[in-house]
Amino acid sequence: MSWLLFALAGSIAQLVDGALGMGFGLLSSTLLLTLGASAALASTAVHMAELCTTLASGASHWRVDNIDKKILLRLAIPGGIGAFFGALFLSWIDLSTGKVFISTILLFLGFLLLYRNLFSSLPGNIMDIKNPKFLSYLGFSGGFVDASGGGGWGPIVTPTLLSVTSVEPRKIIGTVSASEFIVALS
């Protein structure tokens, strides 16, 4: 019976992710924690599922040329490193603290998305992504939060790139989706 609840949580999360281009990890982690899963189990289950979904998504975006290869490398490598350290962090904290930590991150990301969509005015700060340090920092922090919080790569990286760059939205969404495979793998 519990596997049916996990499958339902994953289906709902993927439906939202497919419609918005982000949110699978955020929603499925929240639903799994609500169903009583431990923080480590929720993060592991989400990232195992994301191996398949992000590989398919990345291949689809690659096929229709929605990927900027320079940005992909600058996000994916630091994102993978950040995810590795985020997973280590999650394995070092005790399970009761882990649930509070992940719930706090998920709550913060939810409020951040609401704020950006409801109250934030659109770009006054468009920048050219020539600075690899910006992308490295964004990738590392997105990967760390994603692995330690069970989700967050899309909600952190996609809106940030959409709001501060002049890169086409289709390229940003495709690049972030493709680079998420490395984050999930790490």
Protein Blocks (a to p, Z undefined) as FASTA:
>chain_A
ZZmmmmmmmmmmmmmmmmnopajlmmmmmmmmmnopafklmmmmmmmmmmmmmmmmmmmm
mmnopacfklmmmmmmmmmmmmmmmmmmmmmpcfklmmmmmmmmmmmmmmmmmmmmmmmc
cdfkbccdfblklmmmmmmmmmmmmmmnopajlmmmmmmmmmmccbdfklmmmmmmmmmm
mmmmZZ
